[in-house]
């Protein structure tokens, strides 16, 4: 039997993983474009935020149960 909050934790972890994907996509595309307004400060801040969100998603994600 799954815990009471198992489904909510799965959905929240999936949402955070998606946010990390979208953030990294925006940063990656922004750095490739020639007329980009993304500075080094924005790049570093975005990568740090993505790292924090990824770590949070890994902690929140429920463990697989048999």
CHARMM-style PDB file with segment names, atoms N, HN, CA, C and O in Angstrom:
ATOM      1  N   UNK     1       0.844  -1.184   0.000  1.00  0.00      PROA
ATOM      2  CA  UNK     1       0.000   0.000   0.000  1.00  0.00      PROA
ATOM      3  C   UNK     1       0.888   1.245   0.000  1.00  0.00      PROA
ATOM      4  O   UNK     1       1.847   1.341   0.766  1.00  0.00      PROA
ATOM      5  N   UNK     2       0.558   2.171  -0.850  1.00  0.00      PROA
ATOM      6  HN  UNK     2      -0.221   2.093  -1.472  1.00  0.00      PROA
ATOM      7  CA  UNK     2       1.329   3.403  -0.942  1.00  0.00      PROA
ATOM      8  C   UNK     2       0.968   4.329   0.218  1.00  0.00      PROA
ATOM      9  O   UNK     2      -0.150   4.310   0.734  1.00  0.00      PROA
ATOM     10  N   UNK     3       1.937   5.128   0.602  1.00  0.00      PROA
ATOM     11  HN  UNK     3       2.845   5.143   0.183  1.00  0.00      PROA
ATOM     12  CA  UNK     3       1.710   6.096   1.662  1.00  0.00      PROA
ATOM     13  C   UNK     3       0.724   7.162   1.223  1.00  0.00      PROA
ATOM     14  O   UNK     3       0.406   7.299   0.041  1.00  0.00      PROA
ATOM     15  N   UNK     4       0.258   7.899   2.191  1.00  0.00      PROA
ATOM     16  HN  UNK     4       0.517   7.788   3.151  1.00  0.00      PROA
ATOM     17  CA  UNK     4      -0.772   8.907   1.944  1.00  0.00      PROA
ATOM     18  C   UNK     4      -0.304   9.979   0.959  1.00  0.00      PROA
ATOM     19  O   UNK     4      -1.076  10.443   0.120  1.00  0.00      PROA
ATOM     20  N   UNK     5       0.947  10.361   1.069  1.00  0.00      PROA
ATOM     21  HN  UNK     5       1.574   9.984   1.751  1.00  0.00      PROA
ATOM     22  CA  UNK     5       1.449  11.455   0.242  1.00  0.00      PROA
ATOM     23  C   UNK     5       2.337  10.978  -0.896  1.00  0.00      PROA
ATOM     24  O   UNK     5       3.029  11.785  -1.516  1.00  0.00      PROA
ATOM     25  N   UNK     6       2.330   9.701  -1.176  1.00  0.00      PROA
ATOM     26  HN  UNK     6       1.768   9.045  -0.673  1.00  0.00      PROA
ATOM     27  CA  UNK     6       3.209   9.143  -2.217  1.00  0.00      PROA
ATOM     28  C   UNK     6       2.919   9.768  -3.581  1.00  0.00      PROA
ATOM     29  O   UNK     6       3.851  10.184  -4.269  1.00  0.00      PROA
ATOM     30  N   UNK     7       1.662   9.844  -3.985  1.00  0.00      PROA
ATOM     31  HN  UNK     7       0.904   9.507  -3.426  1.00  0.00      PROA
ATOM     32  CA  UNK     7       1.305  10.407  -5.299  1.00  0.00      PROA
ATOM     33  C   UNK     7       1.624  11.888  -5.384  1.00  0.00      PROA
ATOM     34  O   UNK     7       2.079  12.371  -6.421  1.00  0.00      PROA
ATOM     35  N   UNK     8       1.389  12.610  -4.299  1.00  0.00      PROA
ATOM     36  HN  UNK     8       1.020  12.217  -3.457  1.00  0.00      PROA
ATOM     37  CA  UNK     8       1.691  14.045  -4.302  1.00  0.00      PROA
ATOM     38  C   UNK     8       3.190  14.280  -4.412  1.00  0.00      PROA
ATOM     39  O   UNK     8       3.632  15.205  -5.094  1.00  0.00      PROA
ATOM     40  N   UNK     9       3.975  13.437  -3.733  1.00  0.00      PROA
ATOM     41  HN  UNK     9       3.616  12.686  -3.178  1.00  0.00      PROA
ATOM     42  CA  UNK     9       5.429  13.575  -3.821  1.00  0.00      PROA
ATOM     43  C   UNK     9       5.920  13.241  -5.218  1.00  0.00      PROA
ATOM     44  O   UNK     9       6.837  13.890  -5.721  1.00  0.00      PROA
ATOM     45  N   UNK    10       5.321  12.232  -5.858  1.00  0.00      PROA
ATOM     46  HN  UNK    10       4.575  11.705  -5.450  1.00  0.00      PROA
ATOM     47  CA  UNK    10       5.697  11.890  -7.239  1.00  0.00      PROA
ATOM     48  C   UNK    10       5.424  13.049  -8.175  1.00  0.00      PROA
ATOM     49  O   UNK    10       6.264  13.396  -9.005  1.00  0.00      PROA
ATOM     50  N   UNK    11       4.242  13.653  -8.041  1.00  0.00      PROA
ATOM     51  HN  UNK    11       3.560  13.371  -7.367  1.00  0.00      PROA
ATOM     52  CA  UNK    11       3.868  14.761  -8.930  1.00  0.00      PROA
ATOM     53  C   UNK    11       4.732  15.986  -8.690  1.00  0.00      PROA
ATOM     54  O   UNK    11       5.129  16.658  -9.642  1.00  0.00      PROA
ATOM     55  N   UNK    12       5.031  16.286  -7.431  1.00  0.00      PROA
ATOM     56  HN  UNK    12       4.709  15.740  -6.657  1.00  0.00      PROA
ATOM     57  CA  UNK    12       5.873  17.442  -7.133  1.00  0.00      PROA
ATOM     58  C   UNK    12       7.291  17.227  -7.653  1.00  0.00      PROA
ATOM     59  O   UNK    12       7.899  18.144  -8.204  1.00  0.00      PROA
ATOM     60  N   UNK    13       7.813  16.022  -7.479  1.00  0.00      PROA
ATOM     61  HN  UNK    13       7.319  15.276  -7.031  1.00  0.00      PROA
ATOM     62  CA  UNK    13       9.153  15.723  -7.992  1.00  0.00      PROA
ATOM     63  C   UNK    13       9.176  15.819  -9.515  1.00  0.00      PROA
ATOM     64  O   UNK    13      10.135  16.338 -10.087  1.00  0.00      PROA
ATOM     65  N   UNK    14       8.137  15.327 -10.173  1.00  0.00      PROA
ATOM     66  HN  UNK    14       7.358  14.906  -9.709  1.00  0.00      PROA
ATOM     67  CA  UNK    14       8.060  15.420 -11.634  1.00  0.00      PROA
ATOM     68  C   UNK    14       8.001  16.876 -12.083  1.00  0.00      PROA
ATOM     69  O   UNK    14       8.619  17.245 -13.082  1.00  0.00      PROA
ATOM     70  N   UNK    15       7.263  17.699 -11.352  1.00  0.00      PROA
ATOM     71  HN  UNK    15       6.762  17.399 -10.541  1.00  0.00      PROA
ATOM     72  CA  UNK    15       7.176  19.124 -11.669  1.00  0.00      PROA
ATOM     73  C   UNK    15       8.545  19.786 -11.529  1.00  0.00      PROA
ATOM     74  O   UNK    15       8.943  20.578 -12.383  1.00  0.00      PROA
ATOM     75  N   UNK    16       9.258  19.467 -10.465  1.00  0.00      PROA
ATOM     76  HN  UNK    16       8.935  18.824  -9.771  1.00  0.00      PROA
ATOM     77  CA  UNK    16      10.579  20.063 -10.269  1.00  0.00      PROA
ATOM     78  C   UNK    16      11.570  19.598 -11.337  1.00  0.00      PROA
ATOM     79  O   UNK    16      12.386  20.389 -11.811  1.00  0.00      PROA
ATOM     80  N   UNK    17      11.504  18.314 -11.721  1.00  0.00      PROA
ATOM     81  HN  UNK    17      10.841  17.671 -11.337  1.00  0.00      PROA
ATOM     82  CA  UNK    17      12.368  17.835 -12.807  1.00  0.00      PROA
ATOM     83  C   UNK    17      12.057  18.566 -14.110  1.00  0.00      PROA
ATOM     84  O   UNK    17      12.970  18.906 -14.862  1.00  0.00      PROA
ATOM     85  N   UNK    18      10.778  18.811 -14.381  1.00  0.00      PROA
ATOM     86  HN  UNK    18      10.036  18.535 -13.770  1.00  0.00      PROA
ATOM     87  CA  UNK    18      10.402  19.552 -15.585  1.00  0.00      PROA
ATOM     88  C   UNK    18      10.910  20.989 -15.526  1.00  0.00      PROA
ATOM     89  O   UNK    18      11.380  21.520 -16.532  1.00  0.00      PROA
ATOM     90  N   UNK    19      10.822  21.620 -14.358  1.00  0.00      PROA
ATOM     91  HN  UNK    19      10.441  21.188 -13.540  1.00  0.00      PROA
ATOM     92  CA  UNK    19      11.336  22.985 -14.209  1.00  0.00      PROA
ATOM     93  C   UNK    19      12.837  23.037 -14.492  1.00  0.00      PROA
ATOM     94  O   UNK    19      13.319  23.975 -15.127  1.00  0.00      PROA
ATOM     95  N   UNK    20      13.568  22.041 -14.025  1.00  0.00      PROA
ATOM     96  HN  UNK    20      13.177  21.279 -13.509  1.00  0.00      PROA
ATOM     97  CA  UNK    20      15.007  21.990 -14.284  1.00  0.00      PROA
ATOM     98  C   UNK    20      15.262  21.845 -15.780  1.00  0.00      PROA
ATOM     99  O   UNK    20      16.145  22.507 -16.326  1.00  0.00      PROA
ATOM    100  N   UNK    21      14.490  20.981 -16.448  1.00  0.00      PROA
ATOM    101  HN  UNK    21      13.773  20.443 -16.005  1.00  0.00      PROA
ATOM    102  CA  UNK    21      14.659  20.813 -17.896  1.00  0.00      PROA
ATOM    103  C   UNK    21      14.404  22.115 -18.636  1.00  0.00      PROA
ATOM    104  O   UNK    21      15.181  22.500 -19.510  1.00  0.00      PROA
ATOM    105  N   UNK    22      13.315  22.797 -18.288  1.00  0.00      PROA
ATOM    106  HN  UNK    22      12.684  22.485 -17.578  1.00  0.00      PROA
ATOM    107  CA  UNK    22      12.974  24.043 -18.970  1.00  0.00      PROA
ATOM    108  C   UNK    22      14.004  25.126 -18.692  1.00  0.00      PROA
ATOM    109  O   UNK    22      14.372  25.877 -19.595  1.00  0.00      PROA
ATOM    110  N   UNK    23      14.469  25.215 -17.459  1.00  0.00      PROA
ATOM    111  HN  UNK    23      14.170  24.606 -16.725  1.00  0.00      PROA
ATOM    112  CA  UNK    23      15.465  26.221 -17.110  1.00  0.00      PROA
ATOM    113  C   UNK    23      16.773  25.985 -17.861  1.00  0.00      PROA
ATOM    114  O   UNK    23      17.371  26.924 -18.387  1.00  0.00      PROA
ATOM    115  N   UNK    24      17.211  24.742 -17.909  1.00  0.00      PROA
ATOM    116  HN  UNK    24      16.725  23.979 -17.481  1.00  0.00      PROA
ATOM    117  CA  UNK    24      18.441  24.441 -18.637  1.00  0.00      PROA
ATOM    118  C   UNK    24      18.279  24.644 -20.143  1.00  0.00      PROA
ATOM    119  O   UNK    24      19.230  25.029 -20.823  1.00  0.00      PROA
ATOM    120  N   UNK    25      17.084  24.388 -20.661  1.00  0.00      PROA
ATOM    121  HN  UNK    25      16.311  24.074 -20.109  1.00  0.00      PROA
ATOM    122  CA  UNK    25      16.826  24.634 -22.081  1.00  0.00      PROA
ATOM    123  C   UNK    25      16.922  26.119 -22.397  1.00  0.00      PROA
ATOM    124  O   UNK    25      17.540  26.510 -23.387  1.00  0.00      PROA
ATOM    125  N   UNK    26      16.313  26.939 -21.560  1.00  0.00      PROA
ATOM    126  HN  UNK    26      15.811  26.622 -20.756  1.00  0.00      PROA
ATOM    127  CA  UNK    26      16.359  28.389 -21.778  1.00  0.00      PROA
ATOM    128  C   UNK    26      17.791  28.900 -21.681  1.00  0.00      PROA
ATOM    129  O   UNK    26      18.213  29.723 -22.493  1.00  0.00      PROA
ATOM    130  N   UNK    27      18.527  28.425 -20.708  1.00  0.00      PROA
ATOM    131  HN  UNK    27      18.183  27.757 -20.048  1.00  0.00      PROA
ATOM    132  CA  UNK    27      19.923  28.854 -20.564  1.00  0.00      PROA
ATOM    133  C   UNK    27      20.752  28.387 -21.763  1.00  0.00      PROA
ATOM    134  O   UNK    27      21.552  29.155 -22.298  1.00  0.00      PROA
ATOM    135  N   UNK    28      20.567  27.139 -22.184  1.00  0.00      PROA
ATOM    136  HN  UNK    28      19.918  26.515 -21.750  1.00  0.00      PROA
ATOM    137  CA  UNK    28      21.327  26.616 -23.317  1.00  0.00      PROA
ATOM    138  C   UNK    28      21.038  27.350 -24.606  1.00  0.00      PROA
ATOM    139  O   UNK    28      21.962  27.708 -25.337  1.00  0.00      PROA
ATOM    140  N   UNK    29      19.767  27.578 -24.895  1.00  0.00      PROA
ATOM    141  HN  UNK    29      19.017  27.287 -24.301  1.00  0.00      PROA
ATOM    142  CA  UNK    29      19.402  28.294 -26.121  1.00  0.00      PROA
ATOM    143  C   UNK    29      19.846  29.745 -26.034  1.00  0.00      PROA
ATOM    144  O   UNK    29      20.304  30.324 -27.019  1.00  0.00      PROA
ATOM    145  N   UNK    30      19.708  30.327 -24.854  1.00  0.00      PROA
ATOM    146  HN  UNK    30      19.337  29.856 -24.054  1.00  0.00      PROA
ATOM    147  CA  UNK    30      20.108  31.726 -24.687  1.00  0.00      PROA
ATOM    148  C   UNK    30      21.593  31.950 -24.875  1.00  0.00      PROA
ATOM    149  O   UNK    30      21.998  33.003 -25.366  1.00  0.00      PROA
ATOM    150  N   UNK    31      22.402  30.996 -24.500  1.00  0.00      PROA
ATOM    151  HN  UNK    31      22.072  30.141 -24.100  1.00  0.00      PROA
ATOM    152  CA  UNK    31      23.843  31.180 -24.669  1.00  0.00      PROA
ATOM    153  C   UNK    31      24.289  30.940 -26.109  1.00  0.00      PROA
ATOM    154  O   UNK    31      25.338  31.437 -26.518  1.00  0.00      PROA
ATOM    155  N   UNK    32      23.511  30.190 -26.879  1.00  0.00      PROA
ATOM    156  HN  UNK    32      22.659  29.786 -26.546  1.00  0.00      PROA
ATOM    157  CA  UNK    32      23.869  29.905 -28.266  1.00  0.00      PROA
ATOM    158  C   UNK    32      23.529  31.077 -29.190  1.00  0.00      PROA
ATOM    159  O   UNK    32      24.255  31.346 -30.147  1.00  0.00      PROA
ATOM    160  N   UNK    33      22.435  31.767 -28.905  1.00  0.00      PROA
ATOM    161  HN  UNK    33      21.845  31.549 -28.128  1.00  0.00      PROA
ATOM    162  CA  UNK    33      21.995  32.856 -29.780  1.00  0.00      PROA
ATOM    163  C   UNK    33      23.005  34.003 -29.779  1.00  0.00      PROA
ATOM    164  O   UNK    33      23.524  34.379 -28.728  1.00  0.00      PROA
ATOM    165  N   UNK    34      23.276  34.550 -30.947  1.00  0.00      PROA
ATOM    166  HN  UNK    34      22.855  34.244 -31.800  1.00  0.00      PROA
ATOM    167  CA  UNK    34      24.305  35.598 -31.046  1.00  0.00      PROA
ATOM    168  C   UNK    34      23.908  36.919 -30.379  1.00  0.00      PROA
ATOM    169  O   UNK    34      24.773  37.601 -29.830  1.00  0.00      PROA
ATOM    170  N   UNK    35      22.648  37.292 -30.410  1.00  0.00      PROA
ATOM    171  HN  UNK    35      21.946  36.737 -30.857  1.00  0.00      PROA
ATOM    172  CA  UNK    35      22.196  38.560 -29.835  1.00  0.00      PROA
ATOM    173  C   UNK    35      21.617  38.371 -28.438  1.00  0.00      PROA
ATOM    174  O   UNK    35      20.732  39.121 -28.025  1.00  0.00      PROA
ATOM    175  N   UNK    36      22.106  37.387 -27.720  1.00  0.00      PROA
ATOM    176  HN  UNK    36      22.825  36.778 -28.056  1.00  0.00      PROA
ATOM    177  CA  UNK    36      21.561  37.035 -26.414  1.00  0.00      PROA
ATOM    178  C   UNK    36      21.913  38.078 -25.352  1.00  0.00      PROA
ATOM    179  O   UNK    36      22.999  38.658 -25.362  1.00  0.00      PROA
ATOM    180  N   UNK    37      20.982  38.297 -24.452  1.00  0.00      PROA
ATOM    181  HN  UNK    37      20.100  37.826 -24.445  1.00  0.00      PROA
ATOM    182  CA  UNK    37      21.194  39.222 -23.340  1.00  0.00      PROA
ATOM    183  C   UNK    37      21.635  38.484 -22.076  1.00  0.00      PROA
ATOM    184  O   UNK    37      21.688  39.081 -21.001  1.00  0.00      PROA
ATOM    185  N   UNK    38      21.949  37.202 -22.193  1.00  0.00      PROA
ATOM    186  HN  UNK    38      21.906  36.717 -23.066  1.00  0.00      PROA
ATOM    187  CA  UNK    38      22.341  36.416 -21.029  1.00  0.00      PROA
ATOM    188  C   UNK    38      23.809  36.697 -20.710  1.00  0.00      PROA
ATOM    189  O   UNK    38      24.692  36.482 -21.540  1.00  0.00      PROA
ATOM    190  N   UNK    39      24.048  37.178 -19.497  1.00  0.00      PROA
ATOM    191  HN  UNK    39      23.330  37.352 -18.822  1.00  0.00      PROA
ATOM    192  CA  UNK    39      25.419  37.471 -19.058  1.00  0.00      PROA
ATOM    193  C   UNK    39      25.970  36.278 -18.288  1.00  0.00      PROA
ATOM    194  O   UNK    39      25.273  35.291 -18.054  1.00  0.00      PROA
ATOM    195  N   UNK    40      27.209  36.389 -17.910  1.00  0.00      PROA
ATOM    196  HN  UNK    40      27.776  37.191 -18.100  1.00  0.00      PROA
ATOM    197  CA  UNK    40      27.847  35.327 -17.129  1.00  0.00      PROA
ATOM    198  C   UNK    40      27.148  35.191 -15.786  1.00  0.00      PROA
ATOM    199  O   UNK    40      26.954  34.077 -15.298  1.00  0.00      PROA
ATOM    200  N   UNK    41      26.770  36.307 -15.186  1.00  0.00      PROA
ATOM    201  HN  UNK    41      26.927  37.212 -15.582  1.00  0.00      PROA
ATOM    202  CA  UNK    41      26.059  36.290 -13.904  1.00  0.00      PROA
ATOM    203  C   UNK    41      24.735  35.539 -14.029  1.00  0.00      PROA
ATOM    204  O   UNK    41      24.396  34.739 -13.157  1.00  0.00      PROA
ATOM    205  N   UNK    42      23.992  35.782 -15.089  1.00  0.00      PROA
ATOM    206  HN  UNK    42      24.266  36.432 -15.798  1.00  0.00      PROA
ATOM    207  CA  UNK    42      22.725  35.091 -15.315  1.00  0.00      PROA
ATOM    208  C   UNK    42      22.949  33.604 -15.543  1.00  0.00      PROA
ATOM    209  O   UNK    42      22.183  32.779 -15.045  1.00  0.00      PROA
ATOM    210  N   UNK    43      23.975  33.260 -16.278  1.00  0.00      PROA
ATOM    211  HN  UNK    43      24.598  33.930 -16.682  1.00  0.00      PROA
ATOM    212  CA  UNK    43      24.303  31.857 -16.538  1.00  0.00      PROA
ATOM    213  C   UNK    43      24.636  31.119 -15.243  1.00  0.00      PROA
ATOM    214  O   UNK    43      24.120  30.029 -14.998  1.00  0.00      PROA
ATOM    215  N   UNK    44      25.489  31.705 -14.424  1.00  0.00      PROA
ATOM    216  HN  UNK    44      25.909  32.591 -14.624  1.00  0.00      PROA
ATOM    217  CA  UNK    44      25.882  31.075 -13.167  1.00  0.00      PROA
ATOM    218  C   UNK    44      24.690  30.960 -12.223  1.00  0.00      PROA
ATOM    219  O   UNK    44      24.499  29.920 -11.592  1.00  0.00      PROA
ATOM    220  N   UNK    45      23.889  32.014 -12.121  1.00  0.00      PROA
ATOM    221  HN  UNK    45      24.044  32.859 -12.634  1.00  0.00      PROA
ATOM    222  CA  UNK    45      22.708  31.988 -11.261  1.00  0.00      PROA
ATOM    223  C   UNK    45      21.715  30.932 -11.731  1.00  0.00      PROA
ATOM    224  O   UNK    45      21.154  30.204 -10.912  1.00  0.00      PROA
ATOM    225  N   UNK    46      21.497  30.843 -13.021  1.00  0.00      PROA
ATOM    226  HN  UNK    46      21.953  31.435 -13.685  1.00  0.00      PROA
ATOM    227  CA  UNK    46      20.576  29.845 -13.562  1.00  0.00      PROA
ATOM    228  C   UNK    46      21.051  28.431 -13.322  1.00  0.00      PROA
ATOM    229  O   UNK    46      20.253  27.555 -12.986  1.00  0.00      PROA
ATOM    230  N   UNK    47      22.344  28.194 -13.490  1.00  0.00      PROA
ATOM    231  HN  UNK    47      22.992  28.905 -13.763  1.00  0.00      PROA
ATOM    232  CA  UNK    47      22.891  26.864 -13.244  1.00  0.00      PROA
ATOM    233  C   UNK    47      22.812  26.486 -11.760  1.00  0.00      PROA
ATOM    234  O   UNK    47      22.523  25.337 -11.426  1.00  0.00      PROA
ATOM    235  N   UNK    48      23.067  27.451 -10.878  1.00  0.00      PROA
ATOM    236  HN  UNK    48      23.301  28.384 -11.150  1.00  0.00      PROA
ATOM    237  CA  UNK    48      22.937  27.184  -9.443  1.00  0.00      PROA
ATOM    238  C   UNK    48      21.483  26.895  -9.063  1.00  0.00      PROA
ATOM    239  O   UNK    48      21.213  25.990  -8.274  1.00  0.00      PROA
ATOM    240  N   UNK    49      20.557  27.660  -9.621  1.00  0.00      PROA
ATOM    241  HN  UNK    49      20.776  28.395 -10.262  1.00  0.00      PROA
ATOM    242  CA  UNK    49      19.143  27.430  -9.350  1.00  0.00      PROA
ATOM    243  C   UNK    49      18.713  26.059  -9.869  1.00  0.00      PROA
ATOM    244  O   UNK    49      17.960  25.348  -9.203  1.00  0.00      PROA
ATOM    245  N   UNK    50      19.183  25.694 -11.041  1.00  0.00      PROA
ATOM    246  HN  UNK    50      19.794  26.271 -11.582  1.00  0.00      PROA
ATOM    247  CA  UNK    50      18.867  24.375 -11.593  1.00  0.00      PROA
ATOM    248  C   UNK    50      19.428  23.271 -10.706  1.00  0.00      PROA
ATOM    249  O   UNK    50      18.770  22.250 -10.504  1.00  0.00      PROA
ATOM    250  N   UNK    51      20.624  23.458 -10.179  1.00  0.00      PROA
ATOM    251  HN  UNK    51      21.158  24.287 -10.344  1.00  0.00      PROA
ATOM    252  CA  UNK    51      21.222  22.478  -9.287  1.00  0.00      PROA
ATOM    253  C   UNK    51      20.442  22.324  -7.993  1.00  0.00      PROA
ATOM    254  O   UNK    51      20.246  21.210  -7.508  1.00  0.00      PROA
ATOM    255  N   UNK    52      19.998  23.443  -7.435  1.00  0.00      PROA
ATOM    256  HN  UNK    52      20.158  24.348  -7.829  1.00  0.00      PROA
ATOM    257  CA  UNK    52      19.197  23.393  -6.203  1.00  0.00      PROA
ATOM    258  C   UNK    52      17.867  22.705  -6.459  1.00  0.00      PROA
ATOM    259  O   UNK    52      17.444  21.865  -5.666  1.00  0.00      PROA
ATOM    260  N   UNK    53      17.200  23.050  -7.557  1.00  0.00      PROA
ATOM    261  HN  UNK    53      17.544  23.733  -8.202  1.00  0.00      PROA
ATOM    262  CA  UNK    53      15.924  22.416  -7.880  1.00  0.00      PROA
ATOM    263  C   UNK    53      16.086  20.925  -8.141  1.00  0.00      PROA
ATOM    264  O   UNK    53      15.234  20.128  -7.749  1.00  0.00      PROA
ATOM    265  N   UNK    54      17.177  20.545  -8.802  1.00  0.00      PROA
ATOM    266  HN  UNK    54      17.869  21.193  -9.121  1.00  0.00      PROA
ATOM    267  CA  UNK    54      17.433  19.127  -9.059  1.00  0.00      PROA
ATOM    268  C   UNK    54      17.665  18.370  -7.752  1.00  0.00      PROA
ATOM    269  O   UNK    54      17.141  17.271  -7.568  1.00  0.00      PROA
ATOM    270  N   UNK    55      18.440  18.951  -6.855  1.00  0.00      PROA
ATOM    271  HN  UNK    55      18.865  19.844  -7.005  1.00  0.00      PROA
ATOM    272  CA  UNK    55      18.682  18.311  -5.560  1.00  0.00      PROA
ATOM    273  C   UNK    55      17.388  18.196  -4.763  1.00  0.00      PROA
ATOM    274  O   UNK    55      17.143  17.171  -4.127  1.00  0.00      PROA
ATOM    275  N   UNK    56      16.566  19.229  -4.790  1.00  0.00      PROA
ATOM    276  HN  UNK    56      16.766  20.062  -5.306  1.00  0.00      PROA
ATOM    277  CA  UNK    56      15.279  19.200  -4.093  1.00  0.00      PROA
ATOM    278  C   UNK    56      14.366  18.132  -4.676  1.00  0.00      PROA
ATOM    279  O   UNK    56      13.680  17.427  -3.935  1.00  0.00      PROA
ATOM    280  N   UNK    57      14.355  18.009  -5.991  1.00  0.00      PROA
ATOM    281  HN  UNK    57      14.912  18.581  -6.593  1.00  0.00      PROA
ATOM    282  CA  UNK    57      13.525  16.987  -6.634  1.00  0.00      PROA
ATOM    283  C   UNK    57      14.003  15.591  -6.275  1.00  0.00      PROA
ATOM    284  O   UNK    57      13.189  14.685  -6.094  1.00  0.00      PROA
ATOM    285  N   UNK    58      15.317  15.405  -6.170  1.00  0.00      PROA
ATOM    286  HN  UNK    58      15.978  16.141  -6.317  1.00  0.00      PROA
ATOM    287  CA  UNK    58      15.851  14.092  -5.803  1.00  0.00      PROA
ATOM    288  C   UNK    58      15.488  13.727  -4.366  1.00  0.00      PROA
ATOM    289  O   UNK    58      15.241  12.560  -4.062  1.00  0.00      PROA
ATOM    290  N   UNK    59      15.457  14.721  -3.486  1.00  0.00      PROA
ATOM    291  HN  UNK    59      15.658  15.669  -3.733  1.00  0.00      PROA
ATOM    292  CA  UNK    59      15.100  14.469  -2.086  1.00  0.00      PROA
ATOM    293  C   UNK    59      13.609  14.180  -1.956  1.00  0.00      PROA
ATOM    294  O   UNK    59      13.207  13.297  -1.198  1.00  0.00      PROA
ATOM    295  N   UNK    60      12.788  14.927  -2.697  1.00  0.00      PROA
ATOM    296  HN  UNK    60      13.114  15.644  -3.312  1.00  0.00      PROA
ATOM    297  CA  UNK    60      11.331  14.790  -2.592  1.00  0.00      PROA
ATOM    298  C   UNK    60      10.834  13.524  -3.256  1.00  0.00      PROA
ATOM    299  O   UNK    60       9.849  12.940  -2.805  1.00  0.00      PROA
ATOM    300  N   UNK    61      11.491  13.085  -4.317  1.00  0.00      PROA
ATOM    301  HN  UNK    61      12.291  13.559  -4.684  1.00  0.00      PROA
ATOM    302  CA  UNK    61      11.025  11.918  -5.070  1.00  0.00      PROA
ATOM    303  C   UNK    61      10.929  10.697  -4.152  1.00  0.00      PROA
ATOM    304  O   UNK    61      11.888  10.365  -3.454  1.00  0.00      PROA
ATOM    305  N   UNK    62       9.786  10.039  -4.155  1.00  0.00      PROA
ATOM    306  HN  UNK    62       9.007  10.309  -4.722  1.00  0.00      PROA
ATOM    307  CA  UNK    62       9.615   8.856  -3.291  1.00  0.00      PROA
ATOM    308  C   UNK    62      10.452   7.686  -3.799  1.00  0.00      PROA
ATOM    309  O   UNK    62      10.715   7.561  -4.995  1.00  0.00      PROA
ATOM    310  N   UNK    63      10.857   6.844  -2.874  1.00  0.00      PROA
ATOM    311  HN  UNK    63      10.643   6.946  -1.902  1.00  0.00      PROA
ATOM    312  CA  UNK    63      11.634   5.669  -3.246  1.00  0.00      PROA
ATOM    313  C   UNK    63      10.705   4.628  -3.833  1.00  0.00      PROA
ATOM    314  O   UNK    63       9.528   4.552  -3.480  1.00  0.00      PROA
ATOM    315  N   UNK    64      11.256   3.817  -4.744  1.00  0.00      PROA
ATOM    316  HN  UNK    64      12.212   3.879  -5.030  1.00  0.00      PROA
ATOM    317  CA  UNK    64      10.479   2.735  -5.352  1.00  0.00      PROA
ATOM    318  C   UNK    64      10.173   1.676  -4.308  1.00  0.00      PROA
ATOM    319  O   UNK    64      11.054   1.243  -3.566  1.00  0.00      PROA
ATOM    320  N   UNK    65       8.919   1.268  -4.260  1.00  0.00      PROA
ATOM    321  HN  UNK    65       8.203   1.620  -4.863  1.00  0.00      PROA
ATOM    322  CA  UNK    65       8.512   0.209  -3.335  1.00  0.00      PROA
ATOM    323  C   UNK    65       8.022  -0.983  -4.122  1.00  0.00      PROA
ATOM    324  O   UNK    65       7.455  -0.831  -5.205  1.00  0.00      PROA
ATOM    325  N   UNK    66       8.236  -2.160  -3.587  1.00  0.00      PROA
ATOM    326  HN  UNK    66       8.697  -2.283  -2.708  1.00  0.00      PROA
ATOM    327  CA  UNK    66       7.764  -3.377  -4.250  1.00  0.00      PROA
ATOM    328  C   UNK    66       6.396  -3.770  -3.756  1.00  0.00      PROA
ATOM    329  OT1 UNK    66       5.842  -4.773  -4.206  1.00  0.00      PROA
TER     330      UNK     66
END
